[in-house]
């Protein structure tokens, strides 16, 4: 009994001490990084950057490049810790994790952002861009800026667009060269209304699942195939479980790098300047690196895999465009007539001045 009384007394003393010193000091909680203007960069600031793809992809390499530049520009006083491959959160979870302060940077696929604003759907329209040059004019021009600005409505700060490239199609039922070739097939797609409607139009049974579940879905025969960039097909080794790869370049795949508004507001002007400068340099670097990486990894797929590769001719691609063009009218109200008009001007301009 005496021992019990002693333990109870010690417990009471411990609680009293905690109250006196402050609970948060004894048991520190995860807080968003804070950089007071008066303190400047006197103490190290650590940001978590979560993403869901492999490190040898355009987004994976851009995140690493960004971390390197931030450390260099801050003399090591700002550290970006990158968590790839969905090691912290899946692509379905990461936006909520950012808002909850669990991470400070994410770069979700723009196709995921339709849940925040339907205007993002402009980047999901099939054949929106017919070249890398047109794509970069779009995402770094008025269209891209308006989309990043729209994130403010959800108390998010849009910092940059990072392109991965164009999506291609893989399947175990092929070859796929005409729109009718996809009829009856089961494909994993990103959760996205425009993408779902696009494949409904092609007679596909869509499975809206997370990116990191795709390989298992294919291997188990739950789906016949998927759509993705070459770098994602290569890094996740989808070519090992797929018989056909069609170079269709039918859609854009890219990412919006963002922070939570409250966390951004807590940073000093000096920290913001370093982050923005590093982001601008990383984005310019990524524009070139993404193209290079996708080309190199397509060559590696050809060397390492027996997968059959089919490339759409211009005539075939035109038939795909004609089949899917009704989507532009179907989603014109959600996306906005002004955005669609800007896209049409961009498309015409690029055909005239490639």
N, C-alpha and C positions, 0 to 999 in steps of 0.2 A: 504493500500500500504506500509506504514511504517513497519507494522508487517512482511509483506512478505520480505521486504528488510533485516530485522533483521534475519529472518530464513535463508535466502540465505547466509548472512554473517557468521552465525554460522556454516552452512554446509561447507562453504569454509575453515573456521578455522579448522573444524574437519578433512577435507581431508588433509590439510597442516600438521596437527599434525600427522596424520597416516603416511604420507610420511616421516616425520622427525623421528618418533620413529620406523618405520618399520611396514609394513602392517601385516606381519606374527606375530608380537608380539601382535597386537590388536585383530587379528582374527586368532588364532592358527589353523593350519591345521593338519589333521591326518598324522603323519609321522611314518615310521618304527622305532622301538626302537633302540636307539643308545647308545653304551657303550664305551666311549673313554678310551684307555689304561691308560692315566694319571689319569683319574678320578676313575678308578676301579669300585667298587660297592658302591660308596659314595651315589648315588641316586637310588631310586627304579626303576627297569625296569619292564614294564608290556607287556606281550605278549598275543595276542588273539589266542586261539586254537578252530577252528571251525570243527564240525563234524555233521553227519546227523542221527546218531542212538540214541537210548534211553540211559539213564545213567546206566540202569541195564543190559548192554550188555558187552561183553569182551572189545570192543573199548571204550565204555563209561566209564567203570571202570578203564581201563588202562590210559585214559586221565586224570582222577581224581587222579590216583596214581602218574602219572608223575608230575602233578602240586604240589602234596603234597611233593614229594621228592625234587623238585627244590626249593620250599620254605624252606624246612628243611636245605638243603645243602648251601643255600645262606643266611641263617639267616633272611629270609623274604625280602631280597633285590631284588629278582627276583620273579615276580608273573606271573603265568600262569592262565589266565581267560578262562575257558572252556565254549563254547556255543554248547550244544548238540541239537539233534532233528532237525537239519537244521534250527535252529532259526535265523541264519545269512544268510547262503547260502545253496542251494540244492547241491546234489552230482554232478549235471551237471555244477554248477556255481563255485565251490570252488577252482578249479585250477586257474582260471582267477582272482579270488579274492586274492589268494596268490600272484600271479605275480604283481597285482596292488597295493600290500601293504595294503590291507584292513584287512588282518589277517596275522599272522606270522607262525602259524602251522596249517597243515591240515593232515588228514590221510585217503585219498581216498581209495576205494577198488582198489586192483591191477587190476581188470578187466577194470577199467576206464583208465588205463595208456597205453593201446594199441594205443591211439591217440598220445602219446608221442614217443613210440617206439614199434614196433611189437614184439620185443623180450619178452615183458611182457606176451605175449600170452601163454608162456609155462605153466604158472600157471593156465590157463583156460582150458587146455586139460583135457578131461574127464578121471577120475581115474588116474591122474598123481601120486598121493600118495595113498597108501593103508592102512596107519595108521598115527596116530599123530606123532609117532617117525620118520617115513620117511618124513613126512611133515616138521618137525622141522629141520631135517638134510638138507633138500632142501633149505628152506628159509633162514637159518642161515649159509649155506655153500657157496660154489663157485657160485651156481646158484643165490642165493639171493644177494650176494655181487655184482655180475656183473649187476644185474638189478638195484640195488641202484646206482651204479656208472654210469649207462646209463642216469640217470636224469641230470647229469652235462651238457649234450648236450642241455638241455632246461633251463640252468641256475638255476637249482634246486639242493638242497642238500638232499640226501636220508639218513635219520638217522636210520631207523629200519624197520623191518617187524613185524607187530603185527597180529598174527593169530586169526581168530574167530573160525574156525573149518571147518567141511564139510557141504556142501549144501545137503538139502533134498527137496522133492517135495510135495507140497500140491495142492489139487484140489477138485472141487465139482463134478467131473466126475471120478469115480473110481470103484474098487481099481486099483492102478497102480503097477503092479509087473513085467510086460514084456514091452519091448520097444514099441511094437505095441499098448499098452494101451494108449499111448499119442497121437496117430494119430487123427488129427482133433480137438484137444483141443487148446484153446487160453490161453497162459501163458504170464505173465509179466516177462520180463527179463531185465538185465542191458544192456545198449547200448554197445555191444561188438561183433565184427565180428565172433570170434570163437564160442561164446555161441549161436549166431544166427544160424550159420551153423550147430552146434550140434543139435539144436531143429528142424531145417529144415530137417535134416536127419531122425528125428523121426516123421516127418509129423505134426509138431506143427505150429500154427499161432502165431508168436511171437509179443509181444507189448513191444517195448523198451521205458520204462517210468521211471521216477525218483522213488527212493525207497519210499519216503514219500507219493506217490500217490497210492501205491499198495493196501492198505486196501480199499480205495474208488473204485478202479477199480474192485476188487473182489465183494464188496458189491453191486455195480451197475450192476453186471453181464457182464461187458465189457470183463473180462477175466474169465477163469475157475479156474485158479490157478497161482502158482508162484514157484520159487525155492529159498531156503534160508537156513541159519543155524537155528538150534533150538532156539538159543537165540534171533534171529531177529523175528522168528515166534511167540515166546512167548511175547517178549516185545511190539510188534505191534499188538498183539492179533489176528493174522491171523487165529488162530484156532477157533475163534468165528464165522468166515464166511466161513470156509472150512469143508468139510465132510471127507476128506481122507488125511492122512499124510503117505508118504512112506519114510522109512529110507533107502535111497539109497547111501548116502555118495559118490555121483558121481563126486563131484567137490570141489575144494578148495575155501574158501573165506577168504581173509585176506586184510591187509591194509599196505600201505607204508607211514610212517610218514616222513614229509618233511618240509623244509623251503625254502624260496627264497634265492638264492645265494648271492644277494646284501645285504640282511638283515643279513645273517650269517657272511659275511665278515666285517660288521660293529661292530661285537661284540668283546670284549676283549678276550684274551686267558683264563682269569679266568672264564668269563661267558660261553665260549665254553666248558671248562672242566666240569663245573657244569651241563650243559645241556646234555653232552655226558654220564657222569656218571649216571645221573638220568634216561636217556633213556635206558642204558644198564640194569640197575636194574629193570626198569619197564618191559622191554621186557622179561627178565627171569621170572619175576612174572606172566606176562600175559600168557606165554606158559602153565603154570599149571592152572591158573585161568580160562582160556577159556574152557579147557576140563571140569573142575569141574562145571562151570556155565551151560554149555550146557547139562550136565548130570542131574543136579538139575532141570533145567527148563523143560526137557522132562518129568521128574517125575511129575512136577506140571501140565503140559498139560494133562497128563493121569488122574490126580485127578480132574481137573477143567473143563474138556471138554469131550463131547461125541464123539469127532472126532475119526474115525477109523484109527488105526495105523498098517501099514504093514511094515515088514522088509524084504529086499531082502535076499534070501538064497544065498550061494556061487554059486550055479548053475545058478540062475537067474542073479546074478551080472556078471558072466562070459558072459552070452548072451548079456548083455548091453555093455560090453567091446568090444565084437566082432562086434557088430553093429556100434560102434563109432570109432573103431581103424583107419579107413581111414582118420580121421581128422589129425592124426599125420603126415601122408605123405602130405596131402593137404596144411598144414601150415609150412612144414619143411624149406622152403626157407625164409619165413618171420621171423620165430623164430631163425633160424640158426642151422645148422647141429651140431655145437659144443655144443650148449645148449641141444639139444635133446640127444646127445651122453652122456652127463653128467647125464641127467635124467634117461636114460636107465641103466647106471652104478649104479646109486643110487637105482633104482628099483630092480636090480639083487642083489646088495649088501644086501639090507634089507631083501630080501627073504631068502638069505643064512645065514645072521646074524641078525635075528629079535631082 
